[in-house]
Each structure stands twice: as structure tokens, then as C-alpha cells.
């Protein structure tokens, strides 16, 4: 279903009504007050991709409370897409795909209530398409029900994703961290987490990459139908791994910006060939605390390995005459970033960096 509305306003529409409540401190409020009104021409929500499954048997309409599902259908495995188009649309549409345990919320606002990358790129003249991938957030209907974990894993998140350590019941951010680490922001960050309704484990080993990729491709095709422009796909973490498969399902990917993806395609693989054949420019972004991370934490070596796969990809890709760049943010002046680069206090400045890269490499 596609619900459209015309509006003028400062907020990101329906999805951002709650954003101001997340603000902590006067700095965020002052920045929001100074921001020029965000003028939006159109917004809506639609579903993309997915399938319909039918149970055997015959549905009896008179049996109002029939609960077995016999003869009935379920619409499942789709993405839910919130889109917004600015009045002055000068750039390509940006399609955002979240990572593990996340939803589109992370692109919309930050733990301390600042504007997210969605608003940043809207202000730069891009339409934005914010995906809740299949089995996550508002797209929870699934053909393969999983086990919703009730494990208490907040501190693993905090440590594994290089925000800092948890000591004596308190969050202790890494030295120089740009993560908004006050108590309210940490609470808001943890409450962004959302389960995957289609996975059997809490570590994502059975993540359905193809299901996600086809739904994201359908979202990109919908963005093309609305804008007549190929899209920039922005992925994060686990979403990055599904993102490499998207170009095999659509002709409308102009570039990929992979924010700390869980690895890059192996050179010569089907995913690699799909990207290379379509000459899709690729930008990898990695934050801090990888080369200088705590060697006692397993996550430090894990991130070094995942980043190395991106170096390997970029080397082969550029040697083939194509565009790929791995940017270690500390090496270009952005220090203190963790895995959630787009939620850190310098997120707007990094959005500017991405915009400059796109203008240079995406025609």
C-alpha cells in the first residue's frame, strides 16, 4: 500500500515526531533551532518485494475465529520503505539499508536526538528511501518464523561495536569517542535494537541474504519509478553483506556506500562480478578503534579481518579500472568513530564527506 501526503515542515514527517524527545543538552537543541526548515514535497510508505504463501485446506468464511490458517494466505518477506522527496531534488535518491539488530530508525535520528543521515541527505537535495528489511521492524511478517531472543546482550553490543567497555555497571566510552555517551543517549541507543523474526539464532548465522537483497532491489526499482534516477545504496554492517547481492536483481544501482560492512565480496565471486560488470563505484567507510583497538577484545581482530576483505576488493577493483575506495576515517581527520558512524556526534560532517565523494565519482 502507498500512502502519500503533501506537506511543508521541519521534521522528517511521521517517522520523526518523536525525535525531539531524544535530545539531551542544549547543544543539540540549539543546532536543531538553527537548522533551516526542511521542505518536503512528498512522503509515503510502501512495501517492496516479498511473496504470498498459502496454507492447505479450505477457508470457511462463517468460521470467524478460524485460527489454523487453512486455505488462507500470508503476505510475507517484504521490505517496508518510508520515503521522502525534497522540493528541490538535485541529487540521486539514497536508499538506506540498516544492519543486524537494527531498523531504519538509526538513519532517522541519533541517540541524542540530532538529525540523522536521512535529514542530512534530504537537505543536500536527495530523496531518501529508508528500508526496514524483511523480518525486521515494520516488515516483521515472515515465511520462516524464528526464535525471538530474550537474552540480555546490551553490553555485548556496546563492546563488540567498539563504543567502549562496560565497567562497574557503567558505560565507559573509548578515549576520544564521538559516541553520545550520556545516560539518556545510551538508553535510547539500546532501545533502537529490534529482533529478526526470521532467524533461528541471535548471532545471525542464518540471515537470509537473498530474501533481503531481492526486497532491497524492489525498493530501488520503486525509487527509480518515482524519480527516474538510479539510486545510491547506503548499507551498514550485516546489511552490507546483503547489499553486495542487490545489483544482481536490479539495473538501477548508481553506487554503493558501505558503512563498516561485514566484509566485501571475494574477488571473482558472483557478487564481485555483478558489481564489476555494471561498473558500480564503491565507497567503504571504517571508523576508529580498529588499528588502535583493545587487543584483548576479540572484536578488534574481527574488525581488522573484515576491513581487510574490503582492502582486497578495492585493490582488485581499481586494478581493473573501476572505482572503489576504503576510507579509514581517522586517516582523513575523523577520529573517535565507532561502528555506528552515522549516529556519532560528527555524523553530519561525515555525511558531507560522503556527499563530496559521490559528486566526484558518481555521474
C-alpha positions as CSV (number, residue, x, y, z in Angstrom):
1,X,0.0,0.0,0.0
2,X,1.3,3.5,-0.8
3,X,0.2,6.4,1.4
4,X,1.2,9.8,0.1
5,X,0.9,13.2,1.7
6,X,2.0,16.7,0.7
7,X,3.5,18.8,3.5
8,X,5.9,21.5,4.4
9,X,7.7,21.2,7.7
10,X,10.9,20.9,9.6
11,X,10.6,17.3,10.8
12,X,11.1,14.1,8.8
13,X,7.3,13.7,8.8
14,X,5.5,10.9,10.5
15,X,8.6,9.0,11.4
16,X,10.3,11.9,13.2
17,X,7.6,13.2,15.5
18,X,9.4,11.6,18.5
19,X,12.9,12.8,17.5
20,X,13.0,16.0,19.7
21,X,12.2,13.9,22.8
22,X,15.6,12.2,22.3
23,X,17.6,15.5,22.6
24,X,19.8,15.8,25.6
25,X,21.6,19.0,26.4
26,X,21.4,22.5,25.0
27,X,23.8,21.9,22.1
28,X,21.5,19.5,20.2
29,X,18.5,21.8,20.8
30,X,20.5,24.8,19.6
31,X,21.6,23.1,16.5
32,X,18.1,22.0,15.7
33,X,16.8,25.5,16.2
34,X,19.3,26.9,13.8
35,X,18.5,24.4,11.0
36,X,16.6,25.8,8.1
37,X,13.1,24.4,7.6
38,X,13.2,21.1,5.7
39,X,10.8,21.4,2.8
40,X,9.4,18.1,1.7
41,X,7.3,17.7,-1.4
42,X,6.1,14.2,-0.9
43,X,6.3,11.3,1.5
44,X,4.8,7.9,1.9
45,X,5.2,4.3,3.0
46,X,5.1,1.2,0.8
47,X,6.1,-2.4,0.8
48,X,8.5,-3.9,-1.7
49,X,9.3,-7.4,-2.7
50,X,8.1,-10.4,-0.7
51,X,5.8,-13.2,-1.6
52,X,2.4,-14.7,-0.7
53,X,2.2,-18.1,0.9
54,X,-0.9,-20.3,1.2
55,X,-1.8,-23.0,3.7
56,X,-3.5,-26.2,2.5
57,X,-7.2,-26.7,3.2
58,X,-10.3,-24.6,2.6
59,X,-11.1,-21.3,4.3
60,X,-14.6,-21.2,5.7
61,X,-15.8,-17.6,5.9
62,X,-18.5,-18.4,8.5
63,X,-15.8,-19.6,10.9
64,X,-14.9,-16.1,12.1
65,X,-12.3,-17.1,14.6
66,X,-10.6,-19.8,12.4
67,X,-7.0,-19.9,13.8
68,X,-5.3,-22.8,11.9
69,X,-4.8,-20.8,8.8
70,X,-6.2,-23.4,6.5
71,X,-6.8,-22.2,3.0
72,X,-5.6,-18.7,4.0
73,X,-2.7,-16.6,2.7
74,X,0.0,-14.6,4.3
75,X,1.9,-11.7,2.7
76,X,5.5,-12.1,3.9
77,X,9.2,-11.5,3.4
78,X,8.8,-7.9,2.0
79,X,10.6,-4.7,2.9
80,X,8.8,-1.7,4.4
81,X,10.0,1.6,2.9
82,X,9.5,5.1,4.2
83,X,10.3,7.6,1.5
84,X,10.6,11.4,1.4
85,X,11.3,13.6,-1.5
86,X,12.5,17.2,-1.1
87,X,11.0,20.1,-3.1
88,X,14.5,20.9,-4.5
89,X,15.6,17.4,-5.7
90,X,19.0,17.9,-7.2
91,X,20.8,14.6,-6.4
92,X,20.2,10.9,-6.8
93,X,17.9,9.0,-4.5
94,X,19.6,7.5,-1.5
95,X,18.3,4.0,-0.4
96,X,19.3,3.1,3.2
97,X,19.7,-0.4,4.5
98,X,20.3,-1.0,8.2
99,X,22.4,-3.6,9.9
100,X,21.9,-6.5,12.3
101,X,19.5,-5.9,15.2
102,X,18.6,-2.5,13.7
103,X,15.8,-0.8,11.7
104,X,15.5,2.4,9.7
105,X,15.4,4.3,13.0
106,X,19.2,4.6,13.1
107,X,19.2,6.6,9.8
108,X,16.4,8.9,11.0
109,X,17.7,10.2,14.3
110,X,20.7,9.8,16.7
111,X,20.7,8.5,20.3
112,X,20.9,12.2,21.5
113,X,18.1,13.4,19.2
114,X,20.0,15.1,16.4
115,X,19.0,14.8,12.8
116,X,20.2,11.6,11.2
117,X,21.7,10.9,7.7
118,X,18.1,10.8,6.3
119,X,17.6,14.5,7.0
120,X,21.3,15.4,6.2
121,X,20.9,14.0,2.6
122,X,17.4,15.4,2.2
123,X,18.9,18.8,2.9
124,X,21.5,18.1,0.2
125,X,18.8,17.5,-2.4
126,X,18.4,13.7,-2.3
127,X,15.2,11.8,-2.0
128,X,15.6,9.2,0.8
129,X,14.2,5.7,0.9
130,X,14.5,4.1,4.4
131,X,14.2,0.4,4.5
132,X,13.0,-1.9,7.2
133,X,14.4,-5.1,5.7
134,X,12.3,-8.3,5.6
135,X,11.7,-9.7,9.1
136,X,12.7,-6.5,10.9
137,X,10.9,-3.5,12.3
138,X,7.7,-2.8,10.4
139,X,8.4,-5.7,8.0
140,X,8.2,-8.5,10.5
141,X,5.9,-10.8,8.6
142,X,7.9,-13.9,7.7
143,X,7.6,-17.3,5.9
144,X,10.2,-18.8,8.2
145,X,9.4,-17.9,11.8
146,X,12.4,-17.7,14.1
147,X,13.0,-17.6,17.8
148,X,12.8,-14.1,19.2
149,X,15.7,-13.9,21.6
150,X,15.1,-12.7,25.1
151,X,18.8,-12.8,26.0
152,X,20.3,-9.8,27.8
153,X,23.0,-8.6,25.3
154,X,23.3,-4.9,25.6
155,X,26.9,-4.9,26.9
156,X,28.0,-7.2,24.1
157,X,26.6,-4.7,21.6
158,X,28.4,-1.9,23.3
159,X,31.8,-3.7,23.3
160,X,31.6,-5.6,20.0
161,X,30.9,-2.5,18.1
162,X,33.8,-0.5,19.6
163,X,31.9,2.1,21.5
164,X,33.8,1.2,24.7
165,X,33.8,-1.0,27.7
166,X,31.2,-1.7,30.5
167,X,32.8,-1.4,33.9
168,X,31.1,-1.5,37.3
169,X,27.7,-1.2,35.8
170,X,28.5,1.9,33.7
171,X,29.2,2.6,30.1
172,X,32.8,3.8,29.6
173,X,33.3,5.1,26.0
174,X,36.7,4.8,24.3
175,X,39.1,7.7,24.7
176,X,38.2,10.4,22.3
177,X,34.9,8.7,21.4
178,X,32.3,10.7,19.3
179,X,29.5,8.4,20.6
180,X,26.9,10.4,22.7
181,X,27.6,8.6,25.9
182,X,25.3,10.3,28.4
183,X,22.9,8.0,30.3
184,X,19.8,9.0,28.3
185,X,21.6,8.6,24.9
186,X,22.9,5.2,25.9
187,X,19.4,4.2,26.9
188,X,18.0,5.4,23.6
189,X,20.7,3.6,21.7
190,X,19.9,0.3,23.3
191,X,16.2,0.8,22.6
192,X,16.8,1.0,18.9
193,X,17.6,-2.7,18.9
194,X,15.0,-4.9,17.3
195,X,14.8,-8.6,16.7
196,X,14.8,-10.5,13.4
197,X,11.6,-12.6,13.2
198,X,13.0,-15.0,10.7
199,X,16.3,-16.1,12.3
200,X,16.9,-19.1,14.5
201,X,19.9,-17.7,16.3
202,X,20.8,-14.4,17.9
203,X,24.1,-14.1,16.0
204,X,22.6,-14.0,12.5
205,X,24.2,-17.2,11.2
206,X,21.0,-18.0,9.3
207,X,20.4,-14.5,7.9
208,X,18.5,-14.6,4.6
209,X,20.8,-12.6,2.4
210,X,18.9,-13.3,-0.9
211,X,15.5,-12.5,0.6
212,X,16.8,-9.2,1.8
213,X,18.6,-8.5,-1.4
214,X,15.6,-9.0,-3.6
215,X,13.4,-6.8,-1.4
216,X,16.0,-4.1,-1.4
217,X,16.3,-4.4,-5.2
218,X,12.5,-4.0,-5.5
219,X,12.8,-0.9,-3.3
220,X,15.4,0.6,-5.6
221,X,13.2,-0.1,-8.6
222,X,10.4,1.7,-6.9
223,X,12.7,4.6,-6.2
224,X,13.6,4.7,-9.9
225,X,9.9,4.6,-10.9
226,X,9.3,7.7,-8.8
227,X,12.5,9.7,-9.6
228,X,13.7,8.3,-12.9
229,X,17.2,8.2,-11.4
230,X,19.4,5.3,-10.4
231,X,20.0,5.2,-6.7
232,X,22.9,5.3,-4.3
233,X,22.6,2.3,-1.9
234,X,23.9,3.0,1.6
235,X,24.4,-0.1,3.7
236,X,25.5,-0.8,7.2
237,X,27.2,-3.8,8.9
238,X,25.2,-7.0,8.1
239,X,23.1,-5.1,5.6
240,X,26.4,-4.6,3.7
241,X,26.7,-8.3,3.0
242,X,23.2,-8.4,1.6
243,X,23.8,-5.2,-0.3
244,X,26.5,-6.9,-2.5
245,X,23.8,-9.1,-3.9
246,X,21.4,-6.3,-4.8
247,X,22.9,-5.4,-8.2
248,X,22.2,-8.9,-9.5
249,X,18.5,-8.1,-9.1
250,X,18.2,-4.5,-10.4
251,X,19.7,-2.3,-13.1
252,X,19.3,0.9,-11.0
253,X,22.2,1.0,-8.6
254,X,24.4,4.0,-9.3
255,X,26.8,3.5,-6.4
256,X,27.2,1.7,-3.1
257,X,28.4,3.4,0.2
258,X,29.1,0.6,2.6
259,X,29.4,1.7,6.2
260,X,31.6,-0.9,8.0
261,X,30.1,-3.8,6.1
262,X,30.6,-7.3,7.5
263,X,33.1,-8.0,4.7
264,X,33.4,-7.4,0.9
265,X,32.8,-9.9,-2.0
266,X,35.6,-12.3,-2.7
267,X,37.4,-11.3,-5.9
268,X,36.0,-13.3,-8.7
269,X,32.8,-14.3,-6.9
270,X,29.3,-13.9,-8.4
271,X,28.7,-10.8,-6.3
272,X,32.0,-9.3,-7.3
273,X,31.4,-10.0,-11.0
274,X,27.9,-8.4,-10.8
275,X,29.4,-5.2,-9.4
276,X,32.2,-5.2,-11.8
277,X,30.1,-5.8,-14.9
278,X,27.9,-2.8,-14.0
279,X,30.9,-0.7,-13.1
280,X,29.3,0.4,-9.8
281,X,31.5,2.8,-7.8
282,X,32.0,1.6,-4.2
283,X,33.0,3.6,-1.1
284,X,33.8,1.8,2.2
285,X,33.9,3.7,5.4
286,X,35.5,2.5,8.6
287,X,35.7,4.2,12.0
288,X,38.3,4.3,14.8
289,X,39.5,1.7,17.3
290,X,40.4,-0.9,14.7
291,X,44.1,-0.4,14.3
292,X,44.3,1.0,17.8
293,X,41.6,-1.2,19.4
294,X,42.0,-3.2,22.6
295,X,43.9,-6.3,21.6
296,X,42.3,-8.3,24.4
297,X,38.9,-7.9,22.8
298,X,38.0,-10.5,20.1
299,X,36.1,-7.8,18.2
300,X,39.3,-5.9,17.5
301,X,40.8,-8.7,15.4
302,X,37.5,-9.4,13.8
303,X,37.1,-5.9,12.5
304,X,40.6,-5.9,11.2
305,X,39.8,-9.1,9.2
306,X,36.5,-7.7,7.9
307,X,38.2,-4.5,6.8
308,X,41.0,-6.4,5.1
309,X,38.5,-8.1,2.8
310,X,37.4,-4.6,1.7
311,X,41.1,-3.6,1.0
312,X,41.4,-6.8,-1.1
313,X,38.3,-5.9,-3.0
314,X,39.3,-2.4,-3.6
315,X,42.8,-3.3,-4.8
316,X,41.4,-5.8,-7.4
317,X,38.6,-3.5,-8.4
318,X,40.8,-0.5,-9.0
319,X,43.4,-2.6,-10.9
320,X,40.5,-3.5,-13.2
321,X,40.0,0.2,-13.9
322,X,36.9,0.5,-11.7
323,X,36.2,2.8,-8.7
324,X,36.5,1.5,-5.1
325,X,38.0,3.2,-2.1
326,X,38.4,2.2,1.5
327,X,38.4,5.2,3.8
328,X,39.7,4.8,7.3
329,X,38.2,7.9,8.8
330,X,41.0,8.6,11.3
331,X,43.4,8.9,8.4
332,X,41.3,11.7,6.9
333,X,40.7,13.6,10.1
334,X,37.6,11.9,11.6
335,X,38.6,10.4,14.9
336,X,36.6,8.7,17.7
337,X,34.1,6.9,15.5
338,X,32.7,3.5,16.4
339,X,30.6,1.1,14.3
340,X,27.6,3.5,14.2
341,X,29.4,6.3,12.3
342,X,26.1,7.8,11.3
343,X,24.9,8.3,14.9
344,X,28.1,9.8,16.3
345,X,28.4,13.5,17.1
346,X,30.3,14.2,13.9
347,X,27.9,12.3,11.7
348,X,26.8,15.5,9.8
349,X,30.5,16.2,8.9
350,X,30.9,12.6,7.6
351,X,27.7,13.0,5.6
352,X,29.4,16.0,3.9
353,X,32.4,13.8,3.2
354,X,30.2,11.2,1.6
355,X,28.4,13.8,-0.5
356,X,31.7,15.2,-1.8
357,X,32.8,11.6,-2.8
358,X,29.6,11.0,-4.6
359,X,29.8,14.2,-6.6
360,X,33.3,13.2,-7.6
361,X,32.7,9.6,-8.6
362,X,29.0,9.2,-9.5
363,X,27.9,11.0,-12.7
